[in-house]
Amino acid sequence: VRGVKDASPSGNVIAEATRAFRLRHLPGLAAWWSFDVVDGPVVKDLGPNRIDGLAYKDLYFLGASLVDGRKGKAIYLKQAGDFVDVSRHAGIDAAGLARRDPAGVWAPNLDDWPVDRKSPLHADNGSVFLWVKAKPGYVEKVEGQPRPRRVLTHARSIFYKGYAYHLHIAGGKDLYVSGEAFRPVKVGPIADEKWHQVGLVYQNKLENGSKVYIDGEPKATFTARFLPHAGTRMEISRPRNWGGSDAWLDGAVDEVMFFTRVLNDEQAKQLYRDGYLSAPANGE
């Protein structure tokens, strides 16, 4: 059993029940894409809002390439057009979008489907945490060319919300956070072919009110500034041909959790260590 919502005030979510009944306390959880429950190109949201994602393969086709993850399965995003749309679109869900093509192969153009602005994912304050495993950048020598070709050294997209924030790898190995209305912030190295948890806690327009975490530790503080826009989409990685990244991620993403609350340093560390948050004494 996975993703069963607890309606009690403590806001618990049952993550899984096997031989040992396990309960995860995840207050404020809005969405959770674990990649362990996938129906074709549809990536199931185990959180309370059921905002299923739609996996794109090379931009124009549907499909999810699954690999062994940090826990269970993860999605591998290799090509420049590999990404997962996790926006909630007005009047249609991910399964409905996948059915737009009778053969279930050709991917729908998301520009044709407006984003539901009432989605809980569009709050000005929140947190997103995920696991990523990516290759470092390198330089490739091409025979007959005067200069070597730099590979995997530009912006390699991990998680993107349009007109708000973008988590990506640049310079070959370093995590950055950027946005249309604030300068890129260098966070620290993560592209070493090992699993790392990356977290972004944001508070729109609050001076130094946003943080980026690597493996439970705060690494950068900055001022986030979001631009209001009707076309704000949310994507795991970002397709190049739709104004996206300069290079493909060529990496795996797992356990994406989105919260409509601002996690503090202690909670970020516990989420990294345990995968859940301790229930406070007051039952918050």
Secondary structure, DSSP 8 states (H G I E B T S, - for coil): ---EE--STT-EEEEEESSSEEEEE-TTEEEEEEEEEEETTEEEE-STT---EEEEETTTEE---EEE-SSSEEEEE-STT-EEE---BTTB-HHHHHTTSTTS-B---GGGS-B-TTSGGG-SEEEEEEEEEE---EEE--TT-SS-EEES-S-EEEEEETTTEEEEEETTTEEEEEETTEEEEEEEE--SSS-EEEEEEEETT-TT-EEEEETTEEEEEE-------TT--EEES--GGGT--SB---EEEEEEEEESS---HHHHHHHHHHSS----TT--
